[in-house]
């Protein structure tokens, strides 16, 4: 009877491990890329291997979605506790004409997260946007000092430690949902 119980426990552990892995499919989006970080240095996604990565697209003068996302991510980092050191956030600008490295650095200074603001040539940004299935559109604002705004997708992409997209979170995702997803990524073994 004891051997039977030991086998049952072993089977349950293997099944549980397999279920966690099955819950984290590799999504068919994303790719390595290189842009300029908010310190003016070349940044390559591959440099973050070994860390979970959160990616979202936005711009520093965004009036609502971007500051809300950054604030939410500040809460996510607090909830992760000591595990937060294993997570890096990438804030990729879709407004390279206004979002200089300095502007992105100043924007991120308002939030308590381990993040890099990324910018670059429009063609380079467009390539990354396409790889991740994101979107944006420049919206003219006649008569406004801003001249235009940027309508953009608000998906948050969660990558595993091998740089593969495992989870996408809609803008409406709660802090608890994002923390739970990141824990699943951090607990899973990359294959």
Secondary structure, DSSP 8 states (H G I E B T S, - for coil): -HHHHHHHHHHHHHHHHHHHHHTS---S-----EEEETTS-EEEGGGGTTSEEEEEEE-TT-SSHHHHHHHHHHHHHHHHGGGGGGEEEEEEES-TTT--HHHHHHHHTTS-S-EEEEE--HHHHHHHHHHTT--EEEEE-TT-TT-EEEEE---EEEE-TTS-EEEEE-TT--HHHHHHHHHHHHHS---
